[in-house]
Structures are given as C-alpha cells and as structure tokens.
Amino acid sequence: MDVKDIFSYDWSYLLPEFIILGFATLLSLIDLFMGKRANRAVLGWLALLGVVLAGGFVISNMQELDEPISYMADMLRVDDFGNAFKLLFLGGVAFTLLLSLSYLKSGEVRHQGEYYYLLLTGLLGAMVMASSADLLTLFVGLELLSLSSYVLVGLRKKVLASNEASFKYVVSGGIATAFTLFGMSYIYGLTGTTNLYEITQRLSEAYASGFGFLVLLAFACLVVGLGFKISTVPNHMWAPDVYQGAPTPVTAFLTTVSKAAGFALVFRLLLVAFIGLFNPDQVSGGGRVFLEELSVYLSIVAALSMIIGNTMALRQTNVKRMMAYSGIAQAGYLLVPFVTLTSLFFEQVMFYLFAYLLMGFGAFAVIMVVTREQQTEDLKAFAGLYHRSPFAAVAMSIFLLSLAGIPVTAGFFGKFYIFWSAIWHENYWLSAIMIATSVVSYYYYFGIIRQMYMRPGSTEARLVFPTGAAAVVAVTAGLTVLFGIVPGAAIDYIHANFNSGFDFGSMLTPGR
Amino acid sequence: MIFDVSLPLYLLIALILFCVGLYGALTKRNAIVVLLSIELMLNAVNINLVAFAKYGLYASLTGQVFTLFTMTVAAAEVAVGIAILISLYRNRDTVNVDEMDTMKR
C-alpha cells in the first residue's frame, strides 16, 4: 500500500458529502445565532437546497467517472454502486424535509434547528456507508446514521411515547452495534486488514487453513448485527415501538433511507467480503461457500421476516405499527435477491428500493396528515377518507396496492423481479413463502382501503393537505403508477448508468 | 515472561465478557445497568481487536486504531443514551425498563 499525499487526491468527486457536511455545520451555526422566536422553516428550505445541490453533483459524478475512484486505500470510494444509493438517500431525505416542513408547524418538536441538521448528519452517515470499502469508515458511517436517528426519534421531548421509543432504539441499536463489531473483530483477526477487497482474498485463505468456524461465527454475528438496520428477524423487535413513537416524517426516513443504507452495508459486508470463500474439501473444483451454505442462513432470515412481519401486521390496529411490521416483511422480500444471486441482482435491489421509497413516503405522507387531523393513529382514522378527500384516498390506495404487490404499480414489478430470480434458482420453498405471505398481506392492506371507502367517518369536513405533503403524495403516486406501467425504463436506466462493477455472472454455479 | 498468555485465552475472555454483557442487557431492570452491559459488550470487542493486533494471523497496528474508533463511538452512544434516559425520567419518574410499556403490543 503506497502512501499518497493527502493533497494529491482529487477531492472534487467527494463534493456531495462535503456539501451535506457543510450545510449541516452551517445550519447548526445559523440555528445558534437565530433569535429564539424566529421561524425555523428557513432552515428546512436551506437543508433542502443542500440536498438538491448534492444530488446535482452526484449526477455529474456519474457522468464524468468511468472508473471508480478510491481515496486512502478505499477508505472512501466513489463508484456506481455508491452513487446509485446516494441518489436514493438524497431523494428520500428531500421527501422527508418536505414532509417535515408541514409537520413541524404544529410545534410538537421544540428543537427544529436540531431536527434539520441531525437529518443531514444522518444522511451523511448513510452516504458514507454506501461509498466505502473499509470496515473502519463503514462502521463510523453506520454509527453516524444511528446516533442521528436515535436523537431524531426522541425529539418530541415532552411526549412519553417518543422518549420510550428512542430509549428502546438506543438499547437495541447498542446491542446490534456490539454484534456487528464483534463480527468485524473476528474478520479483522483472520485477515489483519480492514480493507474489504483484501479481506475477500485473505478470508478464503483463512477458511481453507482451518479457521472455518471463526469465519462462520463472524458471519453469524454480522447477520444479527446488520439485521438491526434493515429490521429483519433476529433484530426486528424495536421497529414497531420506534415507528409508533417517532415523529411521522422520521418514521418515513427510518423505513426507507435508513433501511436502504442497511442494505448497502449488507451488500458490502456480507456479499463482497464472503463471496470469495471456496470450500477446499470439494473435489469438483470447489464450491462457493456463500452460495452453498451461508445463503441458506440468509434465506431462513428472509423467510422468517416475511412470515413474522406479515402475520403480526394482521393484528395491529395502530397504523404506524402496522407499517412497521409491513416494513419487516418488505425487508424479508429484499433479502431474497441476496440469496438467489443472478446477474440482474443490482437492478432488482435498486428497483425494489426505489419503488419502496416511493410507496413508503407516499403512504407515510397520507398517514401523517390523516392521523394528525384525527388526533389518533388508529386505523379508524381513515374511515370515510374518500368522501373527505378523494385525492388522498386514491393516492393511498395506489401506495397500498403497490406495497401489496398488485399489478400496474411499481411495487408489483419490484416483487416480480425478485420472485423471478428465486424461481430461476429453483428455490421453490422461498418463492412459495413469498407468494403465501404476500397473499396474507393483502388482508391488512385492504383493511385500510375498506376503511377509506366503505366505512362512514366521524366527520364529512374536507381534509386540507399542507403543500409539502401534497407535493410528496402527488409525485410519489405519479411515479408509482408510471413505473408500474413502464418498469423497463427504470431497469434500463439503472443498467445503462450504473455498472455495479461486480461481475455476478461468473459467480453463478455452472449449468444454471 | 513468566506467564505466556496465548491468543485463545484472550478470545475466550472476550467471548465471556460479551456473553455477560448480552445477558445483562437482556435481563436487567435498571436502564443504567442495561447501558453498562452494552459497554461490556463493546469492550469485549476491544479486547478481541487488541489481541488480534498482536497475535492475529496477520498482526498489524490497524486493530489498535480500530479500538480507538470503537471507544469514541461507544462514548458517544452512551452519552446519547443517558440524555434520552434523562428526558424519559422527567416524563415518567422511572428508570426501570419493565415499566417502559406504554405502547401497546
């Protein structure tokens, strides 16, 4: 490893990160010198400006760069994989900010300045997680995102549910961090490096020379630890409480942005680090341990998440808790392509995450407006919505159909692509569970639809949508339908603009 | 040196510490003790890292640098945890985790 002068790098490709960092710092300073009674909405607009600027630079990076650029031995890395995820995060945070601008008007959150810049530092953490190939920076990015979201969840200081939610989040997050680190420490011990690409090589040497057990232990610890961020089964219990207690825009942020960041990490840590393991005993050219053994554990996690998420959601009457269990199930679906790797892996995951971003934010925007107006988070808050605001009811139906995976929505094709790869791998039991749990999920999604159209509400007054929330709902509903009609356009765009740089074709076992 | 402590012993100690921490974090009533137990788990990681930095398959300094990062982040995490606990205490007058059950299941 040659040591380069820190000034010899071309730092301009990291402008998106620097802009977010700069805006977070700027906002905290402005917040400090602003009068106590001044309107903090201007900070929200400034944050939005920063996010849009950063997005512009990510796109220009995508067009300028043909080769991935690595800083300080892959401590940070600007590659297509990272860029795709960064666009996703930036879009998600832009939606969050639009929702927050109307949410914060009620004054439940006293510390609005903190709210905005913690959102930006969380975003920075997510961006670092997506664009790094080193255990150290991945860990620091993960913790930056986690610590920011702990505080964001608890920002309604006077609300007991919010306090409780954030304390539960801290405790389960701390345990998950410890598991992740414990796994990382074994990986470091077996390889002596924190660089992911060196780890890939040396880990297979360690595996071949009799340290197989430690490799598996590290893998198990990482699955448990990372399961926290994406809320899959061994570590999903925090999700319902945290989603219920957090301010609704923050809940939307956690379901989509934080979960997507978790998947970026799962990909980098589990797939990149462990895909190189070969089984030395096998005479027939050596099988890939990941595809033959480790993916079985991952598929069990995926299956349990789908089953538990979808069945527990049936019993919920609180709409945010229901969405939390639905989110656990969605995480299960999203783990399926990690088990059944195909050459379309990257397109599948990105498309599903994109579709999930749209439907998640749209649904939470409607939930936010409806639950605040009705002063309850019960499912009954939706009763008679169609008569009060046909626009909201139709949009919400689109999001719910998309979440359920019913055709002519983006969610259907997201699920369809994932399902197709499971069938192609002849992984029938996993595909069967996916279909069965999807059918179960129709029940609770249609529960909301039934409330909206067929139950009389307590009032017939028109429901007024704040501008920010209305914009989010309109954009996400439009895109959900658009990509439900022409999903190929998105897939082609991902395929043409993001060359993930990982050759999955060669990883498949021959004959398939 | 009189005692020749080998790598497996360090790993064993770290594993025991990790399990004690996990047990404490999952079973204790007092929220402060829960946070302390999480610190135990994180410190088990530190022992692992430092032991590997000296006796690992590829001994290198990186492990000790990693430890510094772990300690810093653990400190930040516990600071946030305590801050949240204080605001919870102001609203609820309790630090017992089994009483934090206002959200229905």
Interface residues (C-beta under 8 A of the other chain):
Chain A: L135 L136 F139 V140 E143 S146 L147 Y150 V151 G154 K157 K158 V159 L160 A161 N163 E164 A165 S166 F167 K168 V170 V171 G173 G174 I175 T177 A178 L181 F182 M184 S185 Y186 Y188 G189 L190 T191 G192 T193 T194 R202 A206 F211 P240 D241 Q244 G245 N318
Chain B: F18 G21 L22 A25 A31 V34 L35 I38 M41 L42 A44 V45 N48 L49 A51 F52 G56 L57 Y58 A59 S60 T62 G63 V65 F66 F69 T70 V73 A76 E77 V80 G81 A83 I84 L85 S87 L88 N91 R92 V97 M100 T102 M103 K104 R105
